[in-house]
Amino acid sequence: YILGVQTNLWTEYIATTNKAEYMLLPRLQAQAEVAWTKKELKNIDDFMRRLETDYLRLEKLDINFRDHRKK
């Protein structure tokens, strides 16, 4: 048996790359966290702190993403 994770994005109704980026990010980071972090090491507060660095990186690359800091 193969165990794993996947993140799907159906693009039939996503007309632009900008919208696709927004729909995927930071969802991909969260999926990687689920996939690669051992259960006993998972910590949402730590993940959110590290996500701040990803937000800065995405901003520098001018990538559209859902910013969870803004509500």
C-alpha positions in Angstrom: 0.0 0.0 0.0 1.1 3.5 -0.7 0.3 6.2 1.8 0.5 9.8 0.9 -1.1 13.2 0.5 -2.1 15.3 -2.4 -3.4 18.8 -3.0 -5.9 19.2 -5.8 -6.8 22.3 -7.7 -9.4 22.0 -10.4 -8.8 24.8 -12.8 -11.9 24.6 -15.0 -13.3 27.8 -13.5 -10.0 29.5 -12.6 -9.3 31.8 -15.5 -6.0 33.3 -14.5 -2.6 32.3 -13.0 -3.2 35.1 -10.4 -6.3 33.3 -9.1 -4.7 29.9 -9.2 -1.8 31.2 -7.0 -4.4 32.7 -4.6 -6.2 29.3 -4.4 -3.0 27.3 -3.8 -1.0 29.4 -1.5 -0.5 29.0 1.5 -2.5 25.8 1.1 0.6 24.0 -0.4 2.7 25.0 2.6 0.1 23.5 4.9 -0.1 20.4 2.9 3.7 20.0 3.0 3.5 20.5 6.8 0.9 17.7 7.1 2.9 15.4 4.8 6.4 15.9 6.1 6.1 16.7 9.8 5.9 13.8 12.3 2.7 13.8 14.3 4.5 14.4 17.6 6.2 17.5 16.2 3.2 19.2 14.7 2.6 22.6 16.2 0.2 25.1 14.7 1.7 28.1 16.4 5.2 27.1 15.1 3.8 26.5 11.6 2.1 30.0 11.6 5.4 31.6 12.8 7.3 29.9 10.0 4.6 30.8 7.5 5.5 34.5 8.1 8.9 33.8 6.3 7.0 32.2 3.4 4.7 35.3 3.1 7.8 37.5 2.8 9.2 35.2 0.1 6.0 35.2 -1.8 5.7 39.0 -1.6 9.2 39.4 -2.9 8.4 37.1 -5.8 5.2 39.0 -6.5 3.1 35.9 -6.1 -0.6 36.2 -5.3 -1.5 34.4 -2.1 -4.2 34.4 0.6 -2.7 36.3 3.4 -4.2 34.9 6.6 -2.8 37.8 8.6 -5.5 40.0 7.0 -9.1 39.3 8.0 
